[in-house]
Amino acid sequence: MLITNLPAYGSYDNLGGVVLNAEPASQKLAVFIYVPGAGWWSKPTCPGQPLTSIQADGTWTTDITTGGTDPLATRVAALLVSSSYSEPCVLGLEHIPTNIFARALASVVVTRPHPDKRWLAFSGYDWWVKASAGAVGPGPNYFSDSSHNVWVDAEGQLHLRITNRSNQWQCAEVVSARTFGYGFYRFELASPVDTLDANAILGLFTWSDDPAYHYREMDIECARWSNPSDPNNIQFIVQPDLNGHKVRFAVPEGVTHSTHWFKWETNRVTFQSLRGGFVPNPLPSQILNTWGYVLAVPRTGDENVRLNLWLNKGWPPAGGQEVEMVVRSFEFDPLGPALPAVITNVMRLPDGRVSFSIQTQPDRRYQVQTSTNLVQWNSLARFLATNTVVEFLDPEAGEFGQRYYRVLTSPAGP
């Protein structure tokens, strides 16, 4: 399920999207908006018109500005439900009730860009940068949205930095605009874990402000928790921190490039850490640790992904120096096998350029390659699919008399 038309903050435009493989006769959408200071509200109206119909082609549209401050909504949620859905109206609640998410067949929750936050693009997704006027959790710490603390470099890598400004240690955190749900979450690091300051924690995790299911928090945390002699420097944990909910281990010295992932299913969370980049079937020598958790798996809801670098109990870095970690990429794959891409509507334009459409699967990554002899292939582009069809233009095609194209689907999680 996708939101294909997210109105800009402050506008009165309608919200729109598409449901893949929809069953319009038996399914509808329950749509909600969150207005800061006013809470979550059912839209368009409730009672009255609490559900939105789906068209025969799977598309849908609805009015989310039927109230006075609705254009100031910062979050939007659309849940696919049965036409017999009869949950009570949501009128100013702090959180969408958990039982509503439990009844949803699919859902999408997104925070839209608004002027109260600094925003950046990283790994094909939108993120907002955390800032605080006072000390807040985790820590407690001061968080800064300054470009000294959080930035994306020319290679597309995310830098998180703990800085000292005006005699105050300031930490860094970014939050994904959207909710991903069940699937495969992959974090690739371009910094060593074993040299991280003993008081610093790099967190790669999911989090919901709703306290249900212990805030839906599943963590990969690089940390020695202020114990420099601890041989372990990383942990997998599904909150709360109880027996059987956590495993600690070591990323060895000299590993400057590593990948850490978890696969979230309805009845299980599987974690793994690897030397180097991700491969679907790694060699035993590449695997640093693998762990499966089945005790109390949280249900997906309105959680998002967070990456942060912070100080244990707000204590200054043990080394007295600013701390930096570099995240090469974050990627998400939905559950299930990846479908192959299909090239259609190939056209050579009058100026020699070539355009074509690529039928894709949302949330999958693809690579467009070209060849002149069907033996040697060169990469033209790599992209994240955000819809079912992507339009592609090759501006260099006019330089070649004959050119072949193919689109490869990037490996999905195990």
C-alpha positions as CSV (number, residue, x, y, z in Angstrom):
1,M,0.0,0.0,0.0
2,L,1.4,3.4,-1.0
3,I,0.7,7.1,-0.5
4,T,1.3,8.6,-3.9
5,N,0.0,12.1,-3.2
6,L,1.1,13.5,0.2
7,P,-0.1,17.1,0.4
8,A,2.4,19.7,1.4
9,Y,2.3,21.0,4.9
10,G,-0.3,23.8,5.2
11,S,-2.1,22.9,2.0
12,Y,-5.8,21.8,1.5
13,D,-5.1,19.2,-1.2
14,N,-6.5,15.7,-0.9
15,L,-4.4,12.7,0.3
16,G,-4.1,10.0,-2.3
17,G,-2.6,6.5,-2.8
18,V,-2.9,3.1,-4.2
19,V,-3.5,-0.4,-2.8
20,L,-1.7,-3.1,-4.6
21,N,-3.9,-6.2,-5.3
22,A,-6.9,-4.4,-3.9
23,E,-10.3,-5.9,-3.3
24,P,-12.5,-2.8,-3.5
25,A,-15.7,-4.8,-2.8
26,S,-14.5,-5.9,0.6
27,Q,-11.8,-3.4,1.6
28,K,-11.7,0.2,2.5
29,L,-9.2,2.7,4.1
30,A,-9.3,4.1,7.6
31,V,-7.3,7.4,7.4
32,F,-6.0,9.4,10.3
33,I,-4.0,12.6,10.8
34,Y,-2.0,13.9,13.7
35,V,-2.0,17.6,14.6
36,P,0.5,18.7,17.2
37,G,-1.3,19.7,20.3
38,A,-4.6,18.2,19.1
39,G,-3.8,14.5,18.6
40,W,-4.9,11.9,16.1
41,W,-8.2,12.3,14.2
42,S,-10.3,10.1,11.9
43,K,-10.7,11.5,8.4
44,P,-12.6,12.7,6.4
45,T,-15.2,12.8,9.2
46,C,-16.2,10.6,12.1
47,P,-19.0,9.9,12.7
48,G,-20.2,10.5,9.2
49,Q,-17.6,9.3,6.7
50,P,-15.0,7.4,8.7
51,L,-13.8,5.2,5.8
52,T,-12.5,5.9,2.3
53,S,-13.5,3.7,-0.7
54,I,-11.0,2.1,-3.1
55,Q,-11.4,2.4,-6.8
56,A,-11.4,-0.6,-9.2
57,D,-7.8,0.2,-10.2
58,G,-6.7,0.3,-6.5
59,T,-6.4,4.0,-6.3
60,W,-8.0,6.1,-3.5
61,T,-8.3,9.7,-2.5
62,T,-9.7,11.4,0.6
63,D,-10.1,14.9,2.2
64,I,-7.9,15.2,5.3
65,T,-8.6,18.9,5.9
66,T,-12.2,18.9,7.2
67,G,-11.2,20.7,10.4
68,G,-9.8,24.1,11.3
69,T,-6.2,23.1,12.0
70,D,-6.0,20.0,9.8
71,P,-3.6,21.6,7.2
72,L,-1.0,21.7,10.1
73,A,-1.0,17.9,10.5
74,T,2.5,16.5,10.7
75,R,1.7,12.8,10.4
76,V,-0.7,10.8,8.3
77,A,-1.8,7.2,8.6
78,A,-3.8,5.0,6.2
79,L,-4.8,1.5,7.2
80,L,-6.4,-1.1,4.9
81,V,-9.4,-2.6,6.7
82,S,-12.4,-4.7,6.0
83,S,-15.5,-3.0,4.8
84,S,-17.1,-4.2,8.0
85,Y,-14.6,-2.1,10.1
86,S,-16.5,-0.6,13.0
87,E,-13.9,0.7,15.5
88,P,-14.8,3.9,17.5
89,C,-13.9,7.2,16.1
90,V,-10.4,8.5,16.9
91,L,-11.0,12.0,18.2
92,G,-7.9,13.7,19.6
93,L,-6.1,10.7,21.0
94,E,-2.4,10.8,21.7
95,H,-1.9,7.5,19.8
96,I,-3.9,5.4,17.3
97,P,-5.3,2.5,19.4
98,T,-3.3,-0.7,19.1
99,N,-6.4,-2.7,18.3
100,I,-7.0,-0.6,15.2
101,F,-3.5,-1.5,13.9
102,A,-4.3,-5.1,14.9
103,R,-7.3,-5.2,12.6
104,A,-5.5,-3.6,9.6
105,L,-4.6,-5.8,6.6
106,A,-1.8,-3.3,5.7
107,S,-0.8,0.2,6.8
108,V,1.3,3.2,5.9
109,V,2.3,5.9,8.3
110,V,4.3,8.9,7.3
111,T,5.6,12.2,8.8
112,R,5.5,14.9,6.2
113,P,8.2,17.6,6.0
114,H,7.3,20.7,8.1
115,P,9.1,23.8,9.2
116,D,9.6,22.7,12.8
117,K,12.2,20.1,11.8
118,R,15.4,20.0,9.8
119,W,15.1,17.4,7.1
120,L,17.6,15.5,5.0
121,A,17.6,12.7,2.4
122,F,19.7,9.5,3.1
123,S,19.7,6.1,1.3
124,G,16.6,7.0,-0.7
125,Y,14.4,8.0,2.3
126,D,13.5,11.2,4.0
127,W,14.6,11.8,7.6
128,W,14.1,14.5,10.2
129,V,16.8,15.5,12.6
130,K,16.2,15.6,16.4
131,A,16.9,18.7,18.4
132,S,16.2,19.5,22.0
133,A,16.4,22.6,24.1
134,G,17.0,20.6,27.3
135,A,18.4,17.2,28.2
136,V,16.1,14.4,27.0
137,G,16.3,10.7,26.5
138,P,18.2,8.6,25.7
139,G,20.9,9.6,28.1
140,P,19.6,12.1,29.1
141,N,21.4,14.2,26.5
142,Y,21.2,17.4,24.5
143,F,20.5,16.8,20.8
144,S,21.4,19.2,18.0
145,D,20.2,19.3,14.5
146,S,23.2,21.3,13.4
147,S,25.1,20.3,10.3
148,H,28.1,19.9,12.6
149,N,26.3,16.9,14.3
150,V,24.4,15.4,11.3
151,W,25.2,15.6,7.6
152,V,25.3,13.5,4.4
153,D,28.5,13.6,2.5
154,A,29.1,13.6,-1.3
155,E,29.1,9.8,-1.3
156,G,25.7,9.7,0.3
157,Q,27.0,8.5,3.7
158,L,25.4,9.7,6.9
159,H,27.7,11.2,9.5
160,L,26.6,11.3,13.2
161,R,28.8,13.3,15.5
162,I,28.8,14.1,19.2
163,T,30.2,17.7,19.5
164,N,31.1,20.1,22.3
165,R,29.7,23.5,21.8
166,S,29.6,26.3,24.4
167,N,30.8,23.8,27.0
168,Q,27.9,21.4,26.3
169,W,28.1,18.0,24.7
170,Q,25.5,17.6,22.0
171,C,24.4,14.3,20.4
172,A,22.9,13.3,17.1
173,E,19.8,11.5,15.9
174,V,17.8,11.1,12.7
175,V,14.3,9.6,12.4
176,S,12.7,8.1,9.3
177,A,9.7,10.0,7.9
178,R,7.8,6.7,7.2
179,T,6.9,3.5,8.9
180,F,8.3,0.3,7.3
181,G,6.5,-2.5,9.2
182,Y,7.5,-6.2,9.0
183,G,10.5,-6.8,6.8
184,F,14.3,-6.7,6.6
185,Y,16.2,-3.8,8.1
186,R,19.9,-3.4,7.1
187,F,22.4,-0.9,8.4
188,E,25.9,-0.7,6.8
189,L,28.7,1.0,8.8
190,A,31.8,2.7,7.4
191,S,33.3,3.2,10.9
192,P,35.0,0.6,13.2
193,V,32.9,-0.4,16.2
194,D,35.7,-1.6,18.5
195,T,37.2,2.0,18.7
196,L,34.0,3.7,19.7
197,D,34.4,5.8,22.9
198,A,33.4,3.8,26.0
199,N,30.7,6.3,26.9
200,A,29.2,6.6,23.4
201,I,26.4,4.5,22.0
202,L,25.5,4.1,18.3
203,G,21.8,3.0,18.1
204,L,20.2,1.5,15.0
205,F,16.6,0.7,15.9
206,T,12.9,1.0,15.6
207,W,10.8,3.1,18.0
208,S,7.2,4.2,18.5
209,D,6.1,7.0,20.8
210,D,3.2,4.7,21.6
211,P,4.2,2.7,24.7
212,A,2.4,-0.4,23.4
213,Y,4.8,-3.4,23.0
214,H,7.5,-1.5,24.9
215,Y,7.5,1.2,22.3
216,R,8.1,-1.4,19.5
217,E,11.8,-1.0,20.2
218,M,14.2,-3.4,18.6
219,D,17.9,-2.4,18.8
220,I,21.3,-2.9,17.4
221,E,23.5,-1.0,19.8
222,C,27.2,-0.5,19.4
223,A,28.4,0.3,23.0
224,R,30.6,-0.8,25.9
225,W,28.2,1.1,28.3
226,S,31.1,3.0,30.1
227,N,33.1,-0.2,30.7
228,P,36.2,0.1,28.6
229,S,37.4,-3.3,29.7
230,D,34.3,-5.1,28.4
231,P,35.4,-7.3,25.5
232,N,31.9,-7.0,23.9
233,N,31.1,-3.9,22.0
234,I,27.7,-4.5,20.4
235,Q,24.3,-6.0,21.3
236,F,21.1,-7.2,19.8
237,I,18.0,-6.5,22.0
238,V,14.2,-6.6,21.8
239,Q,12.9,-4.5,24.6
240,P,12.3,-4.8,27.5
241,D,15.8,-5.6,28.8
242,L,15.0,-9.0,30.4
243,N,16.5,-12.5,30.4
244,G,16.4,-13.9,26.9
245,H,15.8,-10.5,25.2
246,K,19.5,-9.6,24.6
247,V,22.8,-11.0,23.3
248,R,26.2,-9.2,23.5
249,F,29.2,-10.0,21.4
250,A,32.3,-8.3,19.9
251,V,33.0,-6.8,16.5
252,P,36.8,-7.5,16.3
253,E,39.6,-5.0,16.0
254,G,40.3,-4.0,12.4
255,V,36.8,-4.4,11.1
256,T,36.2,-1.0,9.6
257,H,33.3,-2.0,7.3
258,S,30.4,-4.0,8.7
259,T,26.7,-4.7,8.1
260,H,24.1,-5.3,10.8
261,W,20.5,-6.3,10.1
262,F,17.3,-7.7,11.6
263,K,14.4,-9.4,10.0
264,W,11.1,-8.6,11.7
265,E,8.3,-11.2,11.2
266,T,5.0,-11.6,13.1
267,N,6.4,-14.4,15.3
268,R,10.2,-13.9,15.2
269,V,13.0,-11.4,15.0
270,T,16.3,-12.6,13.5
271,F,19.5,-10.5,13.9
272,Q,22.9,-10.9,12.2
273,S,26.2,-8.9,11.9
274,L,28.6,-9.4,9.1
275,R,32.1,-8.3,8.1
276,G,31.9,-6.0,5.1
277,G,28.8,-5.5,3.0
278,F,25.6,-7.5,2.9
279,V,25.4,-10.8,0.9
280,P,22.4,-13.0,1.1
281,N,24.4,-16.2,1.8
282,P,27.5,-15.1,3.6
283,L,30.5,-17.4,4.2
284,P,30.9,-18.5,7.8
285,S,34.1,-16.3,8.1
286,Q,32.0,-13.2,7.3
287,I,29.4,-13.8,10.1
288,L,30.2,-12.1,13.4
289,N,27.0,-13.3,15.1
290,T,23.4,-14.5,14.4
291,W,20.6,-14.5,16.9
292,G,16.9,-15.4,16.8
293,Y,14.3,-14.0,19.2
294,V,10.8,-15.5,19.6
295,L,9.7,-14.6,23.2
296,A,7.4,-11.5,22.8
297,V,7.6,-10.1,19.3
298,P,6.1,-6.6,19.0
299,R,3.3,-6.0,16.5
300,T,4.0,-3.3,13.8
301,G,2.2,0.0,14.2
302,D,3.4,3.6,13.9
303,E,7.1,2.9,14.6
304,N,9.9,4.5,12.6
305,V,13.6,3.8,12.2
306,R,16.1,5.9,14.2
307,L,19.8,6.2,14.0
308,N,21.5,8.0,16.9
309,L,24.9,8.6,18.6
310,W,24.6,9.5,22.2
311,L,26.3,9.4,25.6
312,N,25.6,6.9,28.4
313,K,23.9,8.8,31.3
314,G,24.9,12.0,29.6
315,W,28.5,11.6,30.7
316,P,31.2,13.3,28.5
317,P,33.2,11.0,26.2
318,A,35.7,9.0,28.1
319,G,38.5,10.2,25.8
320,G,37.4,13.8,26.2
321,Q,37.2,14.1,22.4
322,E,34.3,14.6,20.0
323,V,32.9,11.3,18.6
324,E,31.9,10.4,15.0
325,M,30.4,7.4,13.3
326,V,29.6,7.0,9.6
327,V,26.7,5.0,8.3
328,R,27.2,4.0,4.7
329,S,23.6,3.0,4.1
330,F,20.2,1.9,5.4
331,E,18.0,-0.4,3.4
332,F,14.7,-2.0,3.9
333,D,13.1,-5.0,2.1
334,P,9.6,-6.2,2.6
335,L,8.9,-9.8,3.4
336,G,8.5,-12.3,0.6
337,P,10.5,-12.9,-2.6
338,A,11.5,-10.0,-4.8
339,L,9.8,-9.9,-8.2
340,P,11.9,-9.3,-11.3
341,A,11.6,-6.0,-13.0
342,V,10.0,-5.7,-16.5
343,I,11.1,-3.2,-19.2
344,T,8.2,-1.8,-21.3
345,N,7.5,1.1,-23.7
346,V,11.0,1.4,-25.1
347,M,11.3,4.5,-27.3
348,R,14.2,6.2,-29.1
349,L,13.6,9.9,-29.0
350,P,14.4,12.2,-32.0
351,D,17.6,13.4,-30.3
352,G,18.8,9.8,-29.9
353,R,18.1,9.4,-26.3
354,V,16.2,6.2,-25.1
355,S,13.4,6.2,-22.7
356,F,11.5,3.2,-21.2
357,S,9.2,2.2,-18.3
358,I,10.3,-0.2,-15.6
359,Q,7.6,-2.2,-13.8
360,T,8.8,-2.5,-10.2
361,Q,7.9,-3.7,-6.8
362,P,7.8,-0.8,-4.2
363,D,10.6,-0.9,-1.6
364,R,12.9,-2.9,-3.8
365,R,16.2,-1.7,-5.2
366,Y,17.1,-2.1,-8.8
367,Q,20.1,-1.6,-11.0
368,V,19.9,-0.5,-14.7
369,Q,22.7,-1.9,-16.8
370,T,23.6,-1.5,-20.5
371,S,25.7,-3.4,-23.0
372,T,26.7,-3.2,-26.6
373,N,27.5,-6.9,-27.0
374,L,25.4,-8.7,-24.4
375,V,28.6,-9.9,-22.7
376,Q,30.1,-6.9,-20.9
377,W,27.5,-4.9,-18.9
378,N,27.9,-1.5,-17.3
379,S,25.8,0.1,-14.6
380,L,23.8,3.1,-15.5
381,A,21.8,3.7,-12.3
382,R,20.7,2.2,-9.1
383,F,17.4,3.2,-7.6
384,L,14.8,2.5,-4.9
385,A,11.4,1.9,-6.3
386,T,8.7,4.1,-4.7
387,N,5.9,3.1,-7.0
388,T,4.9,0.2,-9.3
389,V,6.3,2.0,-12.4
390,V,9.5,4.0,-12.8
391,E,10.3,6.0,-15.9
392,F,13.9,5.9,-17.1
393,L,15.8,8.1,-19.6
394,D,19.2,7.2,-20.9
395,P,20.8,10.5,-22.0
396,E,23.9,8.9,-23.5
397,A,22.1,6.4,-25.8
398,G,22.6,8.7,-28.8
399,E,26.3,8.1,-28.7
400,F,25.8,4.4,-29.5
401,G,24.5,2.8,-32.7
402,Q,23.1,-0.2,-30.7
403,R,22.6,-0.6,-27.0
404,Y,21.0,-3.3,-24.9
405,Y,19.4,-2.8,-21.4
406,R,18.6,-5.0,-18.5
407,V,17.4,-4.3,-14.9
408,L,18.6,-6.4,-12.0
409,T,16.8,-6.7,-8.7
410,S,19.1,-6.2,-5.8
411,P,19.3,-9.2,-3.4
412,A,16.6,-9.2,-0.8
413,G,17.1,-10.2,2.8
414,P,17.2,-13.9,3.8
